[in-house]
Amino acid sequence: MNFVDELQWRGMIHDIMPGTKEQLDKELTSAYVGIDPTANSLHIGHLVGVMMLRHFQIAGHKPIALVGGATGMIGDPSGKSQERNLLDETTLRYNQECLKIQLAKFLDFESDAPNAAEMVNNYDWMKDFTFLDFIRDIGKHITVNYMMSKDSVKKRLDSDSGSGMSFTEFTYQLVQGTDFLHLYETRNTKLQMGGSDQWGNITTGTELIRRKTGGEAFALTCPLIKKADGTKFGKTESGNVWLDAKLTSPYKFYQFWINTSDEDGEKYIKIFTLLSKDQIAELVAQHAEAPHLRLLQKRLAEEVTVMVHSREDFDLAVEASQILFGQGTAELLNKLDEETFLSVFEGVPQFKISMKELEAGIKVVDLLAEKAMVFPSKGELRRTVQGNGLSINKEKVTDAESLIDHNFLIGTKYLLVQKGKKNYFLLICE
């Protein structure tokens, strides 16, 4: 399928410049998406742009991921109420390498195909660009009137905050336009893609190319993704959902997608997976017949978690998510890393016990009715054991007088107590 048609049915086009589709039909075309390098990981807010590049490469065209090392030192006013923090070059270079490792899961950088992906950093061509070069070679081609007409500029100047807009931010669209011009001249890049809030910056680039070279360049933007309730996509109570497993565990990543609403799930599965139109239509129909089975969310969570992490991480996340519903084994508990383990049992009542208590071993009845008040009395604990209702680390306790020692600890630190089917308690040994 043609790239534009593919994005169209997936709901991934907000604005497109006339002639873009014809350009892509005519020849192998190079396009770029700019990525903010102010963190050492992408988050799921970046995934729309990344998926656009992936579809672009699948369609036979050449994707370029531009890391904004120079623009990251300025700050883009689009959609922001204040300037962003500026980074030093060492940090930007480190972040760039981290981002490329993540992007390599989506894009082919390594092959010798003519449409192999490239990563570039605009700091490389901007760092030796003097201010005099900039105002002579770039500034004279774009009028202040043109720059003032951009929505991103208007909104900041009209805002009630009174903070106004710095000259640094005002020139952002020219700096981004310079990137497009540079890639047009050095890599024959004729298309820039991004979020709909970038339309003004991107079209400044196409205008700069037209005025300076007489050439033609194109723009394509995708909608800014929001949840059905109007809140921002990709944000949770604890902040961004990152692609780096150290910042957001695969379990929490999986949970984000599995917990999407039906309406969002139907939208997200088109944007964030490579499933075909027919596969998605069938999945939506099956989901409509039995929404309680959450088939749509399960498939969405599987596709995205496997793509970003791995099949193994996905399988472990599914197993971990079943623990609270009565499934799981002592072996599985010991397989989980500490962050995932704590994520699964977030909000569960916790008790702290001393490692000394476990050195010589302690009776279950003393541990759970005296040292940690899981039970209000020893009598209730014994009755629960007789009724087969007490487990420690997912293994049934058959004798209230049996001993628990440090060998029982999960990760040398935790004991998981389950009373009945749904009541969990976490004992933390210090």
N, C-alpha and C positions, 0 to 999 in steps of 0.2 A: 504494500500500500504506500502511496505517496506520503511523505513525511507530514505535510500540512493536513491531509485527510486523516491520518492516524491521530494526530494531536486533537483534531476537531472533534471526533467522536468520543475521545477520552475527556473532553471538557477542559483541555489544557491550552486553549487560545483565548486571550482577552482582546488584544489588538494585533493586527498584522498589516504591514505596509503593502500597498498595491504593488504587484509585480513579484512578490516574494516566492509564491508558488511556481511561477513561470521560470524564475531564476533556478530554483531547485530542480525543476524538470529538465532544464537545459543542460546542466553540467554538474560534475562533482564540485560541491561548494564547501568552503570552510566557514564555520560559525563559532562564535565564542559566547561563553557565559562568565561573568565576573563573580568571583567568590571572595568574601571578606575573610582575611586571614588573622583576625584578632583573637582567635582561639586555636588550639592545636587539634581540634576535632570539628567535623561537620555535625550539625544537628538536623533533626528531621525537617526543619524549615528549609534547609538547603536541598532537600531531596527532589523537589519539583524541578528545579533547574538541572540537577544531575540527571533525572529521568529524561528531560528534554534532550540533553546531550547524548544519552544512551539511544534513544529513538532515532536521533539524527545519524548516529554511526550505523545503526542497524539498517537505515534507509540508504546507506552507501556513501554518506557524506562525512566530512572530516570535522570532528569536534575539538575545540580548544578550550581548556579550562584556564581562565586567567585569574591568577592570584593577585589581589590588589595590594601589593606591598607598598606602592606609592600612595594610592588612594586610601589605604588603611592608615596612612600617616596624616590624612586630612580629615576624613569623616564626611559621609554622605548625608545631606540634609533631608533626603526623601523619607517621609514618614517618621522622622525623628523630631523630638521636641528639644533636644539639646545635643551638643557635640559629643562625639565618642572619644574614648581614651586613645591616645596615640602610642604607638609601639616603636621600640628600637629595632634596628636591622637584624640583629642576632635572633631576637624572638620571632620576627617575621619569617626568617629563613627556616627556623626550626618548625614553625607552624606549617610552612609550605610543604616540607617533606612529609609531615604527618598527614596532611590532607591528600597528598598524592597516593599514599598507601591505601587510604580509604577509597579514593576515586578509582583506583585500579580494580576494585571489585565490580565496578560498573562499566568501565571503559577499557578498550584495548589500547594500551600505550606501547606495547612491546613488539607487535608484529611489523613486518616490512610492507604491509598493505598501504596503498596510497591514501587511505582514509584513517590511518592509525591516529589515535588521539595524541594531543600534545598538551603539556602544561607550561605556561609562561608566567612570568612575574613582571608587572609593569614597572617595578622599581628598577629593573635592568636597563630600560631605555629612558626612564625619567630622572635617574640619579645624576646624570651629567647634563641635564637640560637646564640651562640658566634661565633666570627670570627674564632677561632681555631676549633670549631665544623665544621664550614662551609668548611674550606680548607681541613680538615681531612676526613669528611664524604661525601662531594660533590665534591670539587675541584679536588681531585686525580683521579676521575673516568672519567673526560672529559679533553682531551688535548687542549693546546692552539691552535695547528694546526686546530683542529676540530672547535673551536670557531671562529678562524680567517676566516674560509671558508664561514661563513654565510653572505648572501647578505647585511643584515642590518649593519653588522660591516664593510664590504668592502666599502659600499657606503659612510659611514661616514669618513673612513680613506682616501678615494680617493677624497673627496669633495674639492672644490677650496676655501672653506671658511677659511681653515687654522686653524680652531678651534680644530680639532682633536676630540678625544673621551676620556672621563674620564674613569678611572678604574671602577668607580661606574656604568657607563652605560655598560661598557664591560662585567661586571659580571651579567647584567640583565638576560641574557638567562639562566644562572645557577640558579638564584633565581626563575625564572619562572619554570625551570625544577624541582626545589625542591618542588614547589607547586604540580606539577603533581605526583612526587614521593610520597609526603605526602598523597595525595588523593588516590593514587593507594594502598598504604599500609593500610590506615585507613578506606577507603570507597569502596575499590575494583573498583576505577574509572579507566576505561581502554581506555577512549577516551577524547581527548581535541579538541575543535572546536574554530575557530576564523576567522578573516579576513586573506586574502592571504598574507598580510605583516607579519603575525605571524608564517608563516610556519617554518622558521628557529628556532624560540624560542620553538615552539611546538615539533619539531622533536628532539631538544636537550633533552626535557623531556622524549621522548620515548627511546632515546639512554641511558639516565641516568638510567631509570628503567631497561632496558635490562642489562646494565653493573653491576648495583648494586644488582639486585634481580634475574636476569635471566628470569624475566617475560616479557610478551609481551603487549605493549600498542600501541594505534593507534592515527592518526591525520587526521583531515578533515578541510579544509578551504573553505570559500566562496569568491567570487570575491569582490574586492573593488568596490562599486557602484559609477559610474560616470554618469553625464547627457550625453545625446546624443551629445551635443556640446563640450564635453570633460571637462567641468568645474566640480568642486567638488559638489557631491550630499549633500543636507542638509544645504547648506550655502545660506543665503540671504544677501541683502545689510546690514541688521541690525544684522547679525551674525547667530548663530545656531538657528535651529527650535527645541525648547525644548518640552518635554512632560508635564512639569509643567505648568498649566494654568496661573500661576502668572508670568512666564517668557515669554511664548508665548501664547497669548489668543487662545481659541478654534477657534475663527473667523480667526485669522491669520494662525493657523495650517491648518484649512480647506482650506484656500486660497492657501497655498503652494501646496497642492495636486491637487486642481481643476485647477491650472495654469500649470500643467505639459504638456509637448509636447505629441503628439500622440505616438511617438516612445518610449519615457520614460514611458508613461502611460501603454503601453502594457507590458513593462518589470516590472514595479513596482507592478502591480496588482497581478503578480505571486509571488513576493517576500514578499509583505507586507500585503496580505490578506490570508484568509483560503478558498477562493472560489475554487471550484474543477476545474479540467482540462476542463471538459465539459462546466461548467458555464462560464469560461473565454473564451473558444473558441467561444461560442455563443455571448458573449458580444463583442468580437473583430470583429466578423462578422457583428453584428448590427452597430457597430461604423463605420466600413468601408463603409456601405451603406449611412450613413448620418453623416460624421465627424463633421459638424457644430453643431450638437446637443450635442457633447462632452459627449456621454453616458459613455465612458470608464473612463474619468476623474471624472465624477459625482459619479459613483459607487465606484471608488477607494477612493475618498475623504470621501464618506459615510462610507465605511467599516473601514478605518483607524481612522477617527475621533470618531466614535462610540466606537471602541475598546480602544482607548487611553483615551477618555474623557467620553462621554455618549450620548445616543440618544437625550436627551434634548439639550445638547450643540450643537450637530449637527444640529438639527432643527432650533435653534436660529441663528447659523452661516449661514444657507441657507437663512433664512428670512432676516438677516442683509445684505447679499450679494445682495439681490433683491432691497434694498432701492435705490441704485443709478440708477436702471433701471426703476424708476417711481413707484415701489410698496412700500408697507410699510405704517404704520399708526402711529399716535401720540402715541398710546398704545405700539406699538413695540419699538419706540424710547425710551420710558421711561423704557422698560424692559431691555435694553442693559446696561451692566456695562460701566463705563467711558472709559476703555481701548478699548473695542470693538467699542464703539461709535466713539472715536477718530480715530481708525484704519479704519473704514468705510469711514470717511471723511478726511483721510490723503491727504494733497495736495490741499484741498479746500481753497479758499481765506478766510482769517479770519480778523475780526474786533473786537477790544476791546471796550467795553462800560462800563460806571460806573453804579454800583448798584443803586446809588442815582437817576439816570435817570429813573429807573423803579419804584421807591418807590411810586410815586404819579400817575404813569401811563404815557405813552408817546404815541402820535399818530403814527400809522404805517408810515405815510408819513414823519414825522419828524425823526423818528428813522432810516429809511432806505435811506433817501436822504440828511440827515444832520449829524446825529451822526455817522452813518456807511454809507460809500458811496457805497452802493449796487447799487443805481441808480444815474446817473449823474444829474438828475433833478426831481422835484416833479411831473412835467407834465408827464414825461415818466413813473413814478411809477403809476400815476392815470390811464394812458392808459393801462398799463399792468394789473392792477386790473380789469378794465372794460373788458379786453379780457380774463379774468379768468385765468391769467397766473402767479399769485403770491400765494405762500403758505408759511406759517410759521408753523414749526413743523408738516409738512405733512397735514395741514388743510388749505383749500382755504381762502384767504382774499377777502371778498366781499365789504369792505368799507375802503378806504384809511385813513379815519378819526378815525377809531376804535382804542381803547386804548390797549396797551400792558403793562402788569406789571409783577412783579416777579412771579406771579402764572403760567405764561406761560413757565418758565424756565425748561429745561430738566436737571435733576440732580442738581437743584438749581444754574445752572451756564451757560447753553448754550441755544441759540436760533438757529434753523436751518431754513435758508431762501432758498426758491427755486424759481428761476426766469425762467419761461418757463419749458421745459421738463428736461434739462440736467445741468442747471447752479445752483450750490449750493454755499451758503455762510454760514460761521459759525460765529455767534456773541458770544463772550466770555465775560461774565459779571463779573466784578471784583469790 
